[in-house]
């Protein structure tokens, strides 16, 4: 039996683990640590009736835990990750894993000491258009990948945001929250482990949130591939989707346009007119992790991949905070 605990429930992504617990006889939710009644009410309404704690450390003292989901206030996640690793638990984390480079270094050392997995749920990897384009890349349909461009607009839904979310101390910065998904995908699609990154951020609505940058542009060099990643909290509130997330891949032999919001993949090559690719079924976002734990193997989103994507995002945030100069990674 895999004993699961939830350490923080500041985001509805906590449902990813609740879904796995509900569908897997091999999983049992043993306890929850979330001090905020509003968060418990909003994000844990469907959770089993288990002991609840205000502090992750107290929970980990009282219960043996195999897997800890970390999904609390962003600025408090590093402490929860470290406590879980020290208690001998694997960590499955909502993004951001942490909010500073020193925190990330500490997590990396703790994961190595504990010999436990630390995996961030980068769910865009498992969307049907992503699975389909990875097959096309593996088959050589697009040729040599050269450029990647992505956009990630989000609705801010300002009236529902807690104060911590709009503060730099609580939120940490936009890059490790929004474009980190596409940073991870660029690294996964290219296989790159070194390169450089730069970013610029801004605040289009400082009267609403003076500490909170609401848009960012990232320039990422991943191996030989150049990627531009734009993300923001400016998606129109009247839009029919939370965010019109898209990515375009340009290769030597063709292009592929992923439209995650409307679940399509449009492809064109030098010898074939544009077509809409048939997509595979979706995968549950956290299934990969529990499949791996059940089988005693490393998760598809590995510790190394989780740490690298987070590091690149935090380096990009550092770049934005200090004038936009490039930062190298993996060298």
N, C-alpha and C positions, 0 to 999 in steps of 0.2 A: 504494500500500500504506500503510495506517495503522499506524504503529509504536506499540505500546502497552507501557507499563511499569507495574508494580505497586509502589507506594511504601508499604509496610507491609501486613501481613496479620493484624491483630489481631481481625478479625471474619469470620465465615463469609460475609458479604455480598461478599467478594472473588469468590465464585462467579459473581456477576452479570456480571463482565467476562470471566471464563474461559468462560462460556457463549457470549458474543458472539464471542470469538476462535475458539472451536470451530466456530461456525456461519457465520462470514463469511470467505470467501476474501480479502476486502479487508483483513483485520486480521491482524497478526502480533505475538505477545508477544515482546519483545526482551530483557527483563531483569526481575529482581525484586530489591527491596531489603527485606529483613526479617532483623534480627539474631537473633531468638529462635527456636531450633530447635523449640520446642514449638508455636509459632504456625505455622511452616512446615509441620510435620507435620500439624497439625490442619486448616489452611485452604488449603493449597496442594498437597495430595496429587495432585490431578488436573491440575496445571499442566504445560505443556510443559517439556522440559528446556532451560532457558535460563540464562545467567550470573546468579549471585546475589551480592548485595552487602549489607554490613551498614549502609551509609549511603546515603540517597537522593541526596545531593550527589555522591558518588562515581559512582553509576550514571549520573546526568545528565551528568557529565563524559565518561564513556566511551561513551555511546550517544546518538544522535539520537532523540528521542521526540516523537511527535505528540500522544498522549493519555496522561496519567498518572492512574491510579487511586490515590487517597489513602485508605487504610483502616488506618492504623497505630494505635498508642496514641493515645488522644484528645488528651492534652496535647501531643503532638508533631506533630499534623496541620498546624497553621498553618505551621510551618517547612517541611514537605514541600510544601504548596501553594505557598508563596512561591518555593521552589527550582524547582518545575516551571514556574511562570509565567516566572521569570527565564530559564529555559532555552528558552522559546518553546513550551511544550506547553499544550494545553488540559487542564483539570482536571475529572475526574469524581470526586466525593467521596462516600464513605459519610458518614452523619451521625454525630456532629456535624462540621461543617466546621472549627470551631475552638472554643476554650473561653473566650474573653474578647472583650469589645468592642474593646479596642485591637488585638488580632490581626485582628479582622474589618475594622476600618478599614484596616489595612495590606494585607490581601488585596484589598479593594476598589480601593485605589490601584494595586496591582500588576497587577490584571486589566485596568484601564483603560490602564495604560502598555503592557502586553504585547499588548493587543487580542486576548485569548484568552478562551474560554468557561470559566466556573467553574459547574459544575452539580452539585447535591446529588441523590443518587438517593432521592427521596421516593416510594418504590414504591407507597404506598397510592393514589397517583393512578391507577395502572394496574390495580388490582384490578377485577374485573368489576362488583361493586356500585357502585363509584365511577363507572366509565364510564357505567353505566346511569342513575344519578341525575343526572349532568351533562346527559344528553340530556333527562331530564324537566324539569330546571330551564330549559334552553334553550327547551323547548316550552311553558313557562309552566304546567305541570301543578300545581306547588305554589304558584303565585302569587308574591307578594312575600315573599322570604325574611326571617324575623324572628329566629329563634333556632336555634342549633346546640349540641348537647350530645354530648360524646364521652367514652368510657372506654377506657383502655389498660392493663389489667393484664398483667404479665409475670412469668414464673417467674424467680427469681434464680439457681437452680442453684448455690448458694453453693460447694459443694466444687470446682467447676470454674473458679471465677473467679480470675484472677491478682491479685496484690497491687495492681498499678497501678489496676485497675478499682475497687477499694474505697477508693482514696485520692482526696482532692479534687484534688491536683495532677495525677494521671493521668487521672481521669474528668472533672473539670471541673464537673459538676453535672447533675442529672437532667433539667432542662427542655430543654436542647439535645440530649439523647439520645432521650427518649421522646416527650413531647408536641409536639416540633417537627414531627413528621409531621402532626398534626392542626392545628397552627398554619398550616402550609403549605396544607393543604386548605381551611381557613376562608378564607384570603386568596385562594386560587384560585377557590373557589366564589362568593365575593362580589365579586371583582375589586377589593377594597379595597387601598389602599396607605398609608392613614393610620388612626390610631386610638389606643387605649391598652391597656395590659396590666398586670396585677398577678398575683402568685402567692404561695402559701404552701407550704412544704415541711416535711417531718418525717421522723423516723427511728423506726419502730416496733420495731426490733430493734437497739438500740445495742450490746448485748452481742456481737452477731455482727459488726458493722461500724460502729465509732464515728464514722468520718469520712464515712459514705455515707448521704445522705438517700434513703429508699426509697419516698417517695410525695410527690405534688405535686398541687395544684389551681390551675388557671389561669383567670382571668377576662379575656376578650379582647373588646374592642370594635373591630370591623372595619367601618369605615364606619357604616352604620345597623344592622348585625347584631351581636347579643350572643352570645358563645360561652362555654360552660363546658367546660373540658378537664381531665379527671382521669386521671392515669397513676401506675402504681406497680410495684414489684418484689415484690409480695405475693401474686401469683397462686398458688393452692394447688398444691403440687408433685404432688398426685395428680390434678389436672385433666387432661382428655383433650386439651386444646390448650395451647400455650405461653402464650397470652393470648386472652381473649374480647374482641376489639377490636370496638367498636360506635360508631355515630354516628347521632344523630337530627336530622333537619332539620325545622323547623316553619315553614311559610309561611302566607300569608293564605288559601290555597285548599286546603291539605292538608299531610300529613306523610309523611316517608320515613324508614325505619329500615334502616340498613346494618348487616349483621352480617358482618364480614369473616372471622371465624373459621369460620363455617359457610356462607359464600358465598351469602347471600340478601339481597334487597332487598324490603321490605314497604312498600306504599304505600296511603294512604287519602286521599280528598278529600271535599269537602262533598257531591258528587253521585255518588260511587261507593264502595261498600263496600271494605274492605281486600282487596288482592290481592298476590300475589307476582310481581314483575316478572321477565320473561325477561331473562337476562343475556347479554352478549356474551362471546366467549372471552377468556381472560386475555392480557395482554401481558407479554413478558419485561421485567424491571425496567430494564435498561440499554439496551434496543433503541432507545429514543427518541434517545439521545445519539449512538449510532453511525450511525443513519439520518441524523441531521442533519449529522454530520461528513462522511459519504459524499456528501451532497447539497450541501455547502458552505453550509448555512444554520444559523440559531440553533436550539439544542435547545428542545424544548417546555418543559422546566424551565430557564428562562433564568438568566443570571447575576444579573439584577436580582431575580428571584423567589427564587433561592437565598440571596442576601445578605439580602433582606428577612425571610424566614422565620427565618433564623439570627439576625438582629438582634432580632426580636421575642422569640425564645426566650431570648436572652442578657439582654435587658432584663427579662424575666420572672424569670430567675434572680437578677438584681441586685435586683429587687423583693423576692423571697423572702429574700435574704440581709440585707436592711435593713428588715425589719418589714412588708412587704406593700403598701407604697404604690404607686399607679399610676405607670406610665411612659408617656409619649407617644412615638409614632413617626410618621415620614413627614410631620411638620409643621414 
